[in-house]
Amino acid sequence: MPASGATGSGSSAGATTSTETSDRALRACLAAWLVPGAGHLLLGQRRKGGIFFVVLSVMFVIGLAFGGRLFPFQMQEPLVFLAAVAEWLQLLPRIIAGVGGLGQGDVVAVTYEYGNTFLIVAGLLNALVVLDVFDRARGRTRS
Amino acid sequence: MTTHLGVMILFAACVSTVFGTLLREQPRDQVRVGGRIFVSLVGGAYALGWLMFLVFG
């Protein structure tokens, strides 16, 4: 009987730990999506979080400064739609830029396409950062 | 900095920094991997540019 009770208790504790780990992973991923590097900061990796925050934010700002465009979700234009998805992978910078009226897209600027590239790649890199945060929060780290 | 080469170097620096930080844990290894990625990106683009110039130019 004690063995059975201990097993049940251990199973319950294991489930609780698993739920806590999932919650922690979810919170860290949401933070990383919201602000680049915030997920790593939540997991206690300040140096990595700081590097991601600085580099990805700088890439986003450079994209805007180069006249890049914040693309709308246009289903008729698949590439525009995908570019919009990529840009929304950095949530807070995208919202701030959108609310601030930035990212109208200076089509005649020499750097227009470069700007788009910086904006899109910054979002895609942040997606990789979010996946890394998920792995770390679940305890799967690279040796 | 708005020359093609300048923008490419800026882009490669940002991308290689993120990948280097993502792929390795130790700062020394991160710098090494990031540097390798940076050189590959810039060198590859430079070589491809020359190749296109020689073939199509």
N, CA and C atoms of all chains as a GROMACS GRO file, in nm:
protein
  600
    1MET      N    1   0.081  -0.123   0.000
    1MET     CA    2   0.000   0.000   0.000
    1MET      C    3   0.084   0.127   0.000
    2PRO      N    4   0.185   0.131   0.090
    2PRO     CA    5   0.268   0.252   0.087
    2PRO      C    6   0.334   0.274  -0.049
    3ALA      N    7   0.375   0.159  -0.108
    3ALA     CA    8   0.441   0.172  -0.239
    3ALA      C    9   0.345   0.230  -0.341
    4SER      N   10   0.219   0.182  -0.335
    4SER     CA   11   0.120   0.233  -0.429
    4SER      C   12   0.095   0.382  -0.405
    5GLY      N   13   0.083   0.415  -0.273
    5GLY     CA   14   0.060   0.556  -0.242
    5GLY      C   15   0.176   0.642  -0.287
    6ALA      N   16   0.297   0.593  -0.267
    6ALA     CA   17   0.414   0.670  -0.308
    6ALA      C   18   0.417   0.689  -0.458
    7THR      N   19   0.377   0.584  -0.531
    7THR     CA   20   0.376   0.594  -0.676
    7THR      C   21   0.276   0.700  -0.722
    8GLY      N   22   0.156   0.693  -0.656
    8GLY     CA   23   0.054   0.792  -0.694
    8GLY      C   24   0.101   0.933  -0.665
    9SER      N   25   0.164   0.952  -0.548
    9SER     CA   26   0.213   1.083  -0.511
    9SER      C   27   0.322   1.130  -0.607
   10GLY      N   28   0.411   1.036  -0.642
   10GLY     CA   29   0.519   1.071  -0.734
   10GLY      C   30   0.466   1.108  -0.871
   11SER      N   31   0.365   1.034  -0.915
   11SER     CA   32   0.303   1.063  -1.044
   11SER      C   33   0.240   1.200  -1.044
   12SER      N   34   0.173   1.231  -0.932
   12SER     CA   35   0.109   1.362  -0.919
   12SER      C   36   0.212   1.474  -0.919
   13ALA      N   37   0.322   1.449  -0.844
   13ALA     CA   38   0.429   1.550  -0.840
   13ALA      C   39   0.492   1.566  -0.978
   14GLY      N   40   0.507   1.453  -1.048
   14GLY     CA   41   0.564   1.459  -1.183
   14GLY      C   42   0.476   1.540  -1.277
   15ALA      N   43   0.343   1.518  -1.264
   15ALA     CA   44   0.249   1.592  -1.349
   15ALA      C   45   0.255   1.741  -1.319
   16THR      N   46   0.266   1.773  -1.187
   16THR     CA   47   0.275   1.913  -1.147
   16THR      C   48   0.401   1.977  -1.203
   17THR      N   49   0.512   1.904  -1.192
   17THR     CA   50   0.638   1.956  -1.244
   17THR      C   51   0.631   1.976  -1.395
   18SER      N   52   0.567   1.881  -1.462
   18SER     CA   53   0.554   1.892  -1.606
   18SER      C   54   0.470   2.013  -1.644
   19THR      N   55   0.360   2.034  -1.567
   19THR     CA   56   0.273   2.150  -1.593
   19THR      C   57   0.349   2.279  -1.568
   20GLU      N   58   0.428   2.281  -1.458
   20GLU     CA   59   0.506   2.400  -1.428
   20GLU      C   60   0.607   2.428  -1.538
   21THR      N   61   0.670   2.322  -1.586
   21THR     CA   62   0.768   2.339  -1.693
   21THR      C   63   0.700   2.392  -1.819
   22SER      N   64   0.582   2.340  -1.850
   22SER     CA   65   0.509   2.386  -1.968
   22SER      C   66   0.470   2.532  -1.953
   23ASP      N   67   0.421   2.569  -1.833
   23ASP     CA   68   0.383   2.709  -1.809
   23ASP      C   69   0.504   2.800  -1.823
   24ARG      N   70   0.615   2.754  -1.767
   24ARG     CA   71   0.739   2.833  -1.773
   24ARG      C   72   0.782   2.850  -1.918
   25ALA      N   73   0.774   2.742  -1.994
   25ALA     CA   74   0.813   2.748  -2.135
   25ALA      C   75   0.722   2.841  -2.212
   26LEU      N   76   0.592   2.832  -2.183
   26LEU     CA   77   0.495   2.917  -2.253
   26LEU      C   78   0.520   3.064  -2.222
   27ARG      N   79   0.541   3.093  -2.092
   27ARG     CA   80   0.566   3.233  -2.052
   27ARG      C   81   0.693   3.286  -2.117
   28ALA      N   82   0.798   3.204  -2.116
   28ALA     CA   83   0.925   3.248  -2.173
   28ALA      C   84   0.912   3.269  -2.324
   29CYS      N   85   0.839   3.181  -2.391
   29CYS     CA   86   0.821   3.195  -2.536
   29CYS      C   87   0.740   3.321  -2.569
   30LEU      N   88   0.636   3.344  -2.492
   30LEU     CA   89   0.555   3.465  -2.515
   30LEU      C   90   0.640   3.591  -2.493
   31ALA      N   91   0.722   3.588  -2.388
   31ALA     CA   92   0.810   3.704  -2.360
   31ALA      C   93   0.909   3.723  -2.475
   32ALA      N   94   0.964   3.612  -2.525
   32ALA     CA   95   1.061   3.620  -2.635
   32ALA      C   96   0.995   3.671  -2.762
   33TRP      N   97   0.870   3.633  -2.784
   33TRP     CA   98   0.797   3.680  -2.902
   33TRP      C   99   0.768   3.830  -2.887
   34LEU      N  100   0.730   3.870  -2.765
   34LEU     CA  101   0.694   4.009  -2.740
   34LEU      C  102   0.815   4.101  -2.756
   35VAL      N  103   0.920   4.070  -2.686
   35VAL     CA  104   1.043   4.151  -2.690
   35VAL      C  105   1.160   4.057  -2.718
   36PRO      N  106   1.237   4.081  -2.822
   36PRO     CA  107   1.352   3.994  -2.851
   36PRO      C  108   1.448   3.987  -2.731
   37GLY      N  109   1.482   3.866  -2.692
   37GLY     CA  110   1.577   3.849  -2.582
   37GLY      C  111   1.512   3.836  -2.445
   38ALA      N  112   1.385   3.874  -2.434
   38ALA     CA  113   1.319   3.871  -2.302
   38ALA      C  114   1.303   3.728  -2.251
   39GLY      N  115   1.285   3.633  -2.342
   39GLY     CA  116   1.272   3.493  -2.301
   39GLY      C  117   1.397   3.442  -2.234
   40HIS      N  118   1.512   3.474  -2.292
   40HIS     CA  119   1.639   3.432  -2.232
   40HIS      C  120   1.660   3.502  -2.098
   41LEU      N  121   1.619   3.628  -2.089
   41LEU     CA  122   1.631   3.700  -1.962
   41LEU      C  123   1.548   3.630  -1.854
   42LEU      N  124   1.427   3.588  -1.890
   42LEU     CA  125   1.341   3.518  -1.794
   42LEU      C  126   1.404   3.387  -1.747
   43LEU      N  127   1.479   3.324  -1.836
   43LEU     CA  128   1.543   3.196  -1.802
   43LEU      C  129   1.677   3.216  -1.734
   44GLY      N  130   1.713   3.343  -1.710
   44GLY     CA  131   1.835   3.372  -1.636
   44GLY      C  132   1.959   3.386  -1.723
   45GLN      N  133   1.939   3.388  -1.855
   45GLN     CA  134   2.055   3.401  -1.944
   45GLN      C  135   2.063   3.547  -1.991
   46ARG      N  136   2.118   3.630  -1.904
   46ARG     CA  137   2.116   3.774  -1.929
   46ARG      C  138   2.202   3.815  -2.048
   47ARG      N  139   2.318   3.751  -2.060
   47ARG     CA  140   2.409   3.790  -2.168
   47ARG      C  141   2.348   3.760  -2.305
   48LYS      N  142   2.297   3.639  -2.320
   48LYS     CA  143   2.233   3.603  -2.446
   48LYS      C  144   2.112   3.691  -2.473
   49GLY      N  145   2.030   3.712  -2.369
   49GLY     CA  146   1.912   3.795  -2.384
   49GLY      C  147   1.948   3.936  -2.428
   50GLY      N  148   2.052   3.989  -2.368
   50GLY     CA  149   2.097   4.124  -2.403
   50GLY      C  150   2.144   4.133  -2.547
   51ILE      N  151   2.221   4.032  -2.589
   51ILE     CA  152   2.270   4.032  -2.728
   51ILE      C  153   2.154   4.025  -2.825
   52PHE      N  154   2.058   3.935  -2.800
   52PHE     CA  155   1.943   3.923  -2.890
   52PHE      C  156   1.861   4.052  -2.893
   53PHE      N  157   1.842   4.112  -2.776
   53PHE     CA  158   1.764   4.235  -2.771
   53PHE      C  159   1.830   4.344  -2.854
   54VAL      N  160   1.959   4.363  -2.833
   54VAL     CA  161   2.030   4.471  -2.903
   54VAL      C  162   2.033   4.444  -3.054
   55VAL      N  163   2.078   4.327  -3.093
   55VAL     CA  164   2.098   4.299  -3.236
   55VAL      C  165   1.965   4.299  -3.312
   56LEU      N  166   1.864   4.230  -3.259
   56LEU     CA  167   1.737   4.221  -3.332
   56LEU      C  168   1.664   4.355  -3.334
   57SER      N  169   1.674   4.430  -3.225
   57SER     CA  170   1.613   4.563  -3.225
   57SER      C  171   1.683   4.655  -3.324
   58VAL      N  172   1.815   4.648  -3.326
   58VAL     CA  173   1.891   4.730  -3.421
   58VAL      C  174   1.855   4.694  -3.564
   59MET      N  175   1.841   4.564  -3.591
   59MET     CA  176   1.803   4.522  -3.727
   59MET      C  177   1.666   4.579  -3.764
   60PHE      N  178   1.573   4.576  -3.669
   60PHE     CA  179   1.439   4.629  -3.696
   60PHE      C  180   1.445   4.780  -3.724
   61VAL      N  181   1.521   4.851  -3.642
   61VAL     CA  182   1.532   4.996  -3.659
   61VAL      C  183   1.602   5.030  -3.791
   62ILE      N  184   1.707   4.955  -3.824
   62ILE     CA  185   1.776   4.978  -3.952
   62ILE      C  186   1.680   4.955  -4.068
   63GLY      N  187   1.599   4.849  -4.057
   63GLY     CA  188   1.501   4.822  -4.162
   63GLY      C  189   1.407   4.939  -4.183
   64LEU      N  190   1.360   4.997  -4.074
   64LEU     CA  191   1.271   5.113  -4.085
   64LEU      C  192   1.346   5.234  -4.140
   65ALA      N  193   1.469   5.254  -4.091
   65ALA     CA  194   1.549   5.369  -4.136
   65ALA      C  195   1.583   5.359  -4.284
   66PHE      N  196   1.594   5.239  -4.334
   66PHE     CA  197   1.624   5.219  -4.477
   66PHE      C  198   1.500   5.233  -4.565
   67GLY      N  199   1.387   5.265  -4.505
   67GLY     CA  200   1.265   5.283  -4.585
   67GLY      C  201   1.188   5.155  -4.608
   68GLY      N  202   1.214   5.054  -4.526
   68GLY     CA  203   1.141   4.928  -4.540
   68GLY      C  204   0.994   4.945  -4.506
   69ARG      N  205   0.915   4.848  -4.550
   69ARG     CA  206   0.770   4.859  -4.535
   69ARG      C  207   0.720   4.757  -4.434
   70LEU      N  208   0.625   4.799  -4.352
   70LEU     CA  209   0.556   4.705  -4.264
   70LEU      C  210   0.438   4.650  -4.343
   71PHE      N  211   0.450   4.527  -4.386
   71PHE     CA  212   0.353   4.470  -4.479
   71PHE      C  213   0.221   4.435  -4.409
   72PRO      N  214   0.109   4.453  -4.482
   72PRO     CA  215  -0.021   4.411  -4.428
   72PRO      C  216  -0.046   4.264  -4.460
   73PHE      N  217  -0.143   4.206  -4.392
   73PHE     CA  218  -0.180   4.067  -4.422
   73PHE      C  219  -0.269   4.066  -4.547
   74GLN      N  220  -0.208   4.048  -4.661
   74GLN     CA  221  -0.282   4.044  -4.788
   74GLN      C  222  -0.282   3.901  -4.841
   75MET      N  223  -0.396   3.835  -4.832
   75MET     CA  224  -0.403   3.697  -4.877
   75MET      C  225  -0.389   3.685  -5.029
   76GLN      N  226  -0.424   3.794  -5.100
   76GLN     CA  227  -0.414   3.788  -5.247
   76GLN      C  228  -0.269   3.783  -5.293
   77GLU      N  229  -0.179   3.837  -5.211
   77GLU     CA  230  -0.037   3.839  -5.244
   77GLU      C  231   0.038   3.751  -5.143
   78PRO      N  232   0.064   3.625  -5.180
   78PRO     CA  233   0.125   3.532  -5.083
   78PRO      C  234   0.258   3.581  -5.025
   79LEU      N  235   0.341   3.642  -5.108
   79LEU     CA  236   0.471   3.687  -5.058
   79LEU      C  237   0.456   3.803  -4.960
   80VAL      N  238   0.361   3.892  -4.989
   80VAL     CA  239   0.334   4.002  -4.896
   80VAL      C  240   0.280   3.946  -4.765
   81PHE      N  241   0.195   3.846  -4.775
   81PHE     CA  242   0.140   3.782  -4.656
   81PHE      C  243   0.251   3.720  -4.571
   82LEU      N  244   0.342   3.648  -4.637
   82LEU     CA  245   0.452   3.584  -4.563
   82LEU      C  246   0.546   3.687  -4.501
   83ALA      N  247   0.568   3.797  -4.575
   83ALA     CA  248   0.653   3.903  -4.520
   83ALA      C  249   0.587   3.963  -4.396
   84ALA      N  250   0.454   3.979  -4.400
   84ALA     CA  251   0.382   4.033  -4.285
   84ALA      C  252   0.395   3.938  -4.165
   85VAL      N  253   0.381   3.809  -4.191
   85VAL     CA  254   0.396   3.710  -4.083
   85VAL      C  255   0.535   3.722  -4.020
   86ALA      N  256   0.637   3.730  -4.105
   86ALA     CA  257   0.775   3.740  -4.055
   86ALA      C  258   0.794   3.865  -3.970
   87GLU      N  259   0.736   3.976  -4.014
   87GLU     CA  260   0.754   4.101  -3.939
   87GLU      C  261   0.681   4.096  -3.803
   88TRP      N  262   0.568   4.024  -3.799
   88TRP     CA  263   0.494   4.014  -3.673
   88TRP      C  264   0.560   3.918  -3.575
   89LEU      N  265   0.667   3.852  -3.615
   89LEU     CA  266   0.738   3.763  -3.523
   89LEU      C  267   0.818   3.841  -3.418
   90GLN      N  268   0.826   3.973  -3.437
   90GLN     CA  269   0.876   4.062  -3.331
   90GLN      C  270   0.756   4.147  -3.291
   91LEU      N  271   0.687   4.108  -3.188
   91LEU     CA  272   0.556   4.167  -3.162
   91LEU      C  273   0.562   4.315  -3.121
   92LEU      N  274   0.633   4.343  -3.012
   92LEU     CA  275   0.630   4.480  -2.958
   92LEU      C  276   0.692   4.582  -3.055
   93PRO      N  277   0.810   4.554  -3.113
   93PRO     CA  278   0.863   4.650  -3.211
   93PRO      C  279   0.767   4.674  -3.328
   94ARG      N  280   0.700   4.567  -3.372
   94ARG     CA  281   0.607   4.579  -3.484
   94ARG      C  282   0.486   4.665  -3.446
   95ILE      N  283   0.436   4.645  -3.324
   95ILE     CA  284   0.321   4.724  -3.278
   95ILE      C  285   0.360   4.871  -3.263
   96ILE      N  286   0.477   4.894  -3.200
   96ILE     CA  287   0.521   5.033  -3.179
   96ILE      C  288   0.540   5.103  -3.312
   97ALA      N  289   0.605   5.035  -3.406
   97ALA     CA  290   0.628   5.096  -3.538
   97ALA      C  291   0.496   5.122  -3.609
   98GLY      N  292   0.403   5.028  -3.597
   98GLY     CA  293   0.273   5.044  -3.663
   98GLY      C  294   0.194   5.160  -3.603
   99VAL      N  295   0.191   5.167  -3.470
   99VAL     CA  296   0.118   5.275  -3.403
   99VAL      C  297   0.184   5.409  -3.432
  100GLY      N  298   0.316   5.409  -3.440
  100GLY     CA  299   0.390   5.533  -3.467
  100GLY      C  300   0.386   5.577  -3.612
  101GLY      N  301   0.319   5.502  -3.694
  101GLY     CA  302   0.307   5.540  -3.835
  101GLY      C  303   0.435   5.519  -3.915
  102LEU      N  304   0.525   5.438  -3.860
  102LEU     CA  305   0.650   5.413  -3.931
  102LEU      C  306   0.630   5.297  -4.029
  103GLY      N  307   0.729   5.277  -4.113
  103GLY     CA  308   0.725   5.162  -4.202
  103GLY      C  309   0.625   5.174  -4.315
  104GLN      N  310   0.606   5.295  -4.365
  104GLN     CA  311   0.517   5.314  -4.479
  104GLN      C  312   0.578   5.255  -4.607
  105GLY      N  313   0.711   5.249  -4.609
  105GLY     CA  314   0.778   5.193  -4.725
  105GLY      C  315   0.808   5.298  -4.830
  106ASP      N  316   0.934   5.337  -4.838
  106ASP     CA  317   0.977   5.436  -4.937
  106ASP      C  318   1.024   5.360  -5.061
  107VAL      N  319   0.928   5.334  -5.152
  107VAL     CA  320   0.956   5.244  -5.265
  107VAL      C  321   1.067   5.296  -5.356
  108VAL      N  322   1.080   5.428  -5.367
  108VAL     CA  323   1.181   5.483  -5.458
  108VAL      C  324   1.320   5.492  -5.393
  109ALA      N  325   1.327   5.466  -5.264
  109ALA     CA  326   1.458   5.472  -5.196
  109ALA      C  327   1.548   5.358  -5.244
  110VAL      N  328   1.677   5.389  -5.257
  110VAL     CA  329   1.773   5.288  -5.300
  110VAL      C  330   1.776   5.171  -5.203
  111THR      N  331   1.754   5.203  -5.077
  111THR     CA  332   1.767   5.101  -4.972
  111THR      C  333   1.634   5.034  -4.937
  112TYR      N  334   1.529   5.057  -5.018
  112TYR     CA  335   1.396   5.002  -4.985
  112TYR      C  336   1.399   4.850  -4.966
  113GLU      N  337   1.457   4.780  -5.062
  113GLU     CA  338   1.460   4.633  -5.052
  113GLU      C  339   1.548   4.586  -4.937
  114TYR      N  340   1.657   4.660  -4.915
  114TYR     CA  341   1.742   4.626  -4.800
  114TYR      C  342   1.662   4.641  -4.670
  115GLY      N  343   1.586   4.750  -4.663
  115GLY     CA  344   1.504   4.773  -4.544
  115GLY      C  345   1.407   4.658  -4.521
  116ASN      N  346   1.340   4.616  -4.628
  116ASN     CA  347   1.248   4.502  -4.615
  116ASN      C  348   1.322   4.377  -4.568
  117THR      N  349   1.440   4.356  -4.623
  117THR     CA  350   1.519   4.238  -4.586
  117THR      C  351   1.554   4.240  -4.437
  118PHE      N  352   1.597   4.356  -4.390
  118PHE     CA  353   1.631   4.367  -4.247
  118PHE      C  354   1.508   4.341  -4.159
  119LEU      N  355   1.394   4.400  -4.197
  119LEU     CA  356   1.273   4.382  -4.116
  119LEU      C  357   1.229   4.236  -4.113
  120ILE      N  358   1.229   4.174  -4.230
  120ILE     CA  359   1.182   4.035  -4.240
  120ILE      C  360   1.278   3.940  -4.169
  121VAL      N  361   1.406   3.957  -4.194
  121VAL     CA  362   1.504   3.865  -4.134
  121VAL      C  363   1.510   3.883  -3.982
  122ALA      N  364   1.491   4.006  -3.934
  122ALA     CA  365   1.488   4.028  -3.789
  122ALA      C  366   1.376   3.945  -3.727
  123GLY      N  367   1.260   3.944  -3.792
  123GLY     CA  368   1.148   3.864  -3.741
  123GLY      C  369   1.177   3.716  -3.746
  124LEU      N  370   1.235   3.670  -3.856
  124LEU     CA  371   1.264   3.526  -3.870
  124LEU      C  372   1.369   3.481  -3.769
  125LEU      N  373   1.470   3.566  -3.748
  125LEU     CA  374   1.572   3.531  -3.647
  125LEU      C  375   1.509   3.524  -3.509
  126ASN      N  376   1.412   3.612  -3.484
  126ASN     CA  377   1.346   3.608  -3.353
  126ASN      C  378   1.266   3.479  -3.337
  127ALA      N  379   1.215   3.426  -3.448
  127ALA     CA  380   1.145   3.297  -3.441
  127ALA      C  381   1.242   3.188  -3.395
  128LEU      N  382   1.364   3.191  -3.445
  128LEU     CA  383   1.464   3.094  -3.400
  128LEU      C  384   1.497   3.113  -3.252
  129VAL      N  385   1.502   3.239  -3.212
  129VAL     CA  386   1.530   3.269  -3.071
  129VAL      C  387   1.417   3.214  -2.983
  130VAL      N  388   1.292   3.230  -3.028
  130VAL     CA  389   1.178   3.177  -2.952
  130VAL      C  390   1.188   3.025  -2.940
  131LEU      N  391   1.223   2.958  -3.048
  131LEU     CA  392   1.238   2.812  -3.045
  131LEU      C  393   1.349   2.771  -2.949
  132ASP      N  394   1.458   2.848  -2.947
  132ASP     CA  395   1.568   2.820  -2.855
  132ASP      C  396   1.522   2.835  -2.710
  133VAL      N  397   1.443   2.939  -2.685
  133VAL     CA  398   1.388   2.961  -2.551
  133VAL      C  399   1.301   2.843  -2.510
  134PHE      N  400   1.219   2.794  -2.603
  134PHE     CA  401   1.131   2.680  -2.574
  134PHE      C  402   1.214   2.558  -2.534
  135ASP      N  403   1.318   2.531  -2.612
  135ASP     CA  404   1.404   2.416  -2.583
  135ASP      C  405   1.470   2.430  -2.446
  136ARG      N  406   1.521   2.547  -2.417
  136ARG     CA  407   1.590   2.568  -2.289
  136ARG      C  408   1.493   2.557  -2.172
  137ALA      N  409   1.374   2.615  -2.190
  137ALA     CA  410   1.275   2.609  -2.081
  137ALA      C  411   1.232   2.465  -2.054
  138ARG      N  412   1.233   2.381  -2.157
  138ARG     CA  413   1.196   2.240  -2.140
  138ARG      C  414   1.316   2.154  -2.098
  139GLY      N  415   1.432   2.220  -2.082
  139GLY     CA  416   1.549   2.147  -2.036
  139GLY      C  417   1.630   2.081  -2.145
  140ARG      N  418   1.596   2.112  -2.269
  140ARG     CA  419   1.673   2.054  -2.380
  140ARG      C  420   1.775   2.156  -2.426
  141THR      N  421   1.896   2.143  -2.376
  141THR     CA  422   2.002   2.236  -2.416
  141THR      C  423   2.108   2.164  -2.497
  142ARG      N  424   2.174   2.243  -2.578
  142ARG     CA  425   2.282   2.188  -2.660
  142ARG      C  426   2.403   2.163  -2.572
  143SER      N  427   2.466   2.047  -2.587
  143SER     CA  428   2.583   2.017  -2.503
  143SER      C  429   2.707   2.083  -2.560
  144MET      N  430   2.744   5.412  -4.551
  144MET     CA  431   2.700   5.278  -4.513
  144MET      C  432   2.590   5.225  -4.604
  145THR      N  433   2.539   5.311  -4.692
  145THR     CA  434   2.432   5.264  -4.780
  145THR      C  435   2.486   5.213  -4.913
  146THR      N  436   2.615   5.184  -4.920
  146THR     CA  437   2.666   5.115  -5.038
  146THR      C  438   2.625   4.968  -5.026
  147HIS      N  439   2.621   4.900  -5.140
  147HIS     CA  440   2.581   4.760  -5.138
  147HIS      C  441   2.671   4.679  -5.044
  148LEU      N  442   2.802   4.705  -5.055
  148LEU     CA  443   2.897   4.629  -4.972
  148LEU      C  444   2.878   4.661  -4.825
  149GLY      N  445   2.858   4.791  -4.796
  149GLY     CA  446   2.841   4.832  -4.656
  149GLY      C  447   2.717   4.769  -4.594
  150VAL      N  448   2.606   4.771  -4.668
  150VAL     CA  449   2.482   4.713  -4.615
  150VAL      C  450   2.497   4.562  -4.597
  151MET      N  451   2.566   4.499  -4.694
  151MET     CA  452   2.586   4.354  -4.685
  151MET      C  453   2.669   4.320  -4.561
  152ILE      N  454   2.773   4.398  -4.535
  152ILE     CA  455   2.857   4.372  -4.418
  152ILE      C  456   2.777   4.393  -4.290
  153LEU      N  457   2.694   4.497  -4.288
  153LEU     CA  458   2.610   4.523  -4.171
  153LEU      C  459   2.513   4.407  -4.147
  154PHE      N  460   2.451   4.362  -4.255
  154PHE     CA  461   2.355   4.252  -4.248
  154PHE      C  462   2.426   4.124  -4.199
  155ALA      N  463   2.541   4.095  -4.258
  155ALA     CA  464   2.615   3.974  -4.221
  155ALA      C  465   2.659   3.980  -4.076
  156ALA      N  466   2.696   4.099  -4.030
  156ALA     CA  467   2.739   4.113  -3.890
  156ALA      C  468   2.624   4.082  -3.795
  157CYS      N  469   2.505   4.135  -3.827
  157CYS     CA  470   2.389   4.110  -3.740
  157CYS      C  471   2.352   3.962  -3.740
  158VAL      N  472   2.342   3.903  -3.858
  158VAL     CA  473   2.300   3.763  -3.868
  158VAL      C  474   2.401   3.670  -3.800
  159SER      N  475   2.530   3.695  -3.824
  159SER     CA  476   2.632   3.607  -3.766
  159SER      C  477   2.638   3.621  -3.614
  160THR      N  478   2.611   3.741  -3.563
  160THR     CA  479   2.608   3.759  -3.418
  160THR      C  480   2.496   3.676  -3.355
  161VAL      N  481   2.377   3.682  -3.417
  161VAL     CA  482   2.264   3.606  -3.363
  161VAL      C  483   2.291   3.456  -3.371
  162PHE      N  484   2.339   3.409  -3.486
  162PHE     CA  485   2.363   3.265  -3.501
  162PHE      C  486   2.474   3.217  -3.408
  163GLY      N  487   2.579   3.296  -3.398
  163GLY     CA  488   2.689   3.258  -3.309
  163GLY      C  489   2.642   3.246  -3.165
  164THR      N  490   2.557   3.341  -3.124
  164THR     CA  491   2.505   3.338  -2.987
  164THR      C  492   2.410   3.220  -2.966
  165LEU      N  493   2.331   3.190  -3.070
  165LEU     CA  494   2.235   3.080  -3.059
  165LEU      C  495   2.302   2.944  -3.055
  166LEU      N  496   2.404   2.929  -3.138
  166LEU     CA  497   2.458   2.795  -3.161
  166LEU      C  498   2.561   2.748  -3.059
  167ARG      N  499   2.621   2.841  -2.986
  167ARG     CA  500   2.724   2.803  -2.889
  167ARG      C  501   2.696   2.864  -2.752
  168GLU      N  502   2.756   2.802  -2.649
  168GLU     CA  503   2.732   2.848  -2.512
  168GLU      C  504   2.845   2.938  -2.461
  169GLN      N  505   2.968   2.900  -2.495
  169GLN     CA  506   3.083   2.975  -2.443
  169GLN      C  507   3.112   3.096  -2.532
  170PRO      N  508   3.141   3.211  -2.470
  170PRO     CA  509   3.168   3.333  -2.549
  170PRO      C  510   3.277   3.314  -2.655
  171ARG      N  511   3.380   3.242  -2.619
  171ARG     CA  512   3.490   3.219  -2.713
  171ARG      C  513   3.442   3.142  -2.836
  172ASP      N  514   3.362   3.038  -2.811
  172ASP     CA  515   3.307   2.959  -2.922
  172ASP      C  516   3.207   3.041  -3.004
  173GLN      N  517   3.131   3.125  -2.935
  173GLN     CA  518   3.034   3.209  -3.005
  173GLN      C  519   3.103   3.303  -3.102
  174VAL      N  520   3.212   3.364  -3.055
  174VAL     CA  521   3.288   3.455  -3.141
  174VAL      C  522   3.346   3.380  -3.261
  175ARG      N  523   3.395   3.260  -3.234
  175ARG     CA  524   3.457   3.180  -3.340
  175ARG      C  525   3.353   3.141  -3.446
  176VAL      N  526   3.240   3.089  -3.401
  176VAL     CA  527   3.136   3.048  -3.496
  176VAL      C  528   3.077   3.170  -3.568
  177GLY      N  529   3.052   3.276  -3.491
  177GLY     CA  530   2.998   3.398  -3.552
  177GLY      C  531   3.094   3.453  -3.656
  178GLY      N  532   3.222   3.454  -3.625
  178GLY     CA  533   3.321   3.502  -3.721
  178GLY      C  534   3.325   3.418  -3.847
  179ARG      N  535   3.313   3.286  -3.828
  179ARG     CA  536   3.313   3.197  -3.943
  179ARG      C  537   3.191   3.222  -4.033
  180ILE      N  538   3.077   3.241  -3.969
  180ILE     CA  539   2.954   3.268  -4.046
  180ILE      C  540   2.966   3.402  -4.118
  181PHE      N  541   3.022   3.502  -4.048
  181PHE     CA  542   3.038   3.634  -4.108
  181PHE      C  543   3.128   3.627  -4.232
  182VAL      N  544   3.241   3.562  -4.216
  182VAL     CA  545   3.334   3.551  -4.330
  182VAL      C  546   3.270   3.472  -4.444
  183SER      N  547   3.195   3.367  -4.410
  183SER     CA  548   3.129   3.288  -4.514
  183SER      C  549   3.027   3.371  -4.590
  184LEU      N  550   2.948   3.450  -4.517
  184LEU     CA  551   2.845   3.532  -4.582
  184LEU      C  552   2.907   3.637  -4.674
  185VAL      N  553   3.002   3.713  -4.618
  185VAL     CA  554   3.063   3.821  -4.697
  185VAL      C  555   3.148   3.764  -4.810
  186GLY      N  556   3.230   3.664  -4.776
  186GLY     CA  557   3.316   3.603  -4.878
  186GLY      C  558   3.235   3.536  -4.988
  187GLY      N  559   3.128   3.465  -4.948
  187GLY     CA  560   3.042   3.399  -5.046
  187GLY      C  561   2.976   3.498  -5.139
  188ALA      N  562   2.923   3.606  -5.082
  188ALA     CA  563   2.858   3.708  -5.165
  188ALA      C  564   2.959   3.775  -5.258
  189TYR      N  565   3.078   3.801  -5.206
  189TYR     CA  566   3.183   3.865  -5.286
  189TYR      C  567   3.226   3.773  -5.401
  190ALA      N  568   3.246   3.646  -5.370
  190ALA     CA  569   3.287   3.549  -5.473
  190ALA      C  570   3.177   3.532  -5.577
  191LEU      N  571   3.052   3.525  -5.530
  191LEU     CA  572   2.940   3.510  -5.623
  191LEU      C  573   2.926   3.633  -5.713
  192GLY      N  574   2.950   3.749  -5.653
  192GLY     CA  575   2.944   3.873  -5.730
  192GLY      C  576   3.048   3.874  -5.842
  193TRP      N  577   3.171   3.835  -5.807
  193TRP     CA  578   3.277   3.830  -5.908
  193TRP      C  579   3.245   3.725  -6.015
  194LEU      N  580   3.193   3.612  -5.972
  194LEU     CA  581   3.158   3.505  -6.066
  194LEU      C  582   3.053   3.554  -6.166
  195MET      N  583   2.951   3.623  -6.116
  195MET     CA  584   2.847   3.675  -6.205
  195MET      C  585   2.904   3.780  -6.299
  196PHE      N  586   2.998   3.861  -6.246
  196PHE     CA  587   3.060   3.964  -6.330
  196PHE      C  588   3.140   3.899  -6.443
  197LEU      N  589   3.214   3.794  -6.409
  197LEU     CA  590   3.298   3.728  -6.509
  197LEU      C  591   3.213   3.651  -6.611
  198VAL      N  592   3.101   3.595  -6.568
  198VAL     CA  593   3.018   3.516  -6.658
  198VAL      C  594   2.924   3.603  -6.740
  199PHE      N  595   2.858   3.697  -6.676
  199PHE     CA  596   2.754   3.776  -6.743
  199PHE      C  597   2.796   3.920  -6.772
  200GLY      N  598   2.906   3.964  -6.708
  200GLY     CA  599   2.942   4.105  -6.717
  200GLY      C  600   2.995   4.151  -6.852
   0.00000   0.00000   0.00000
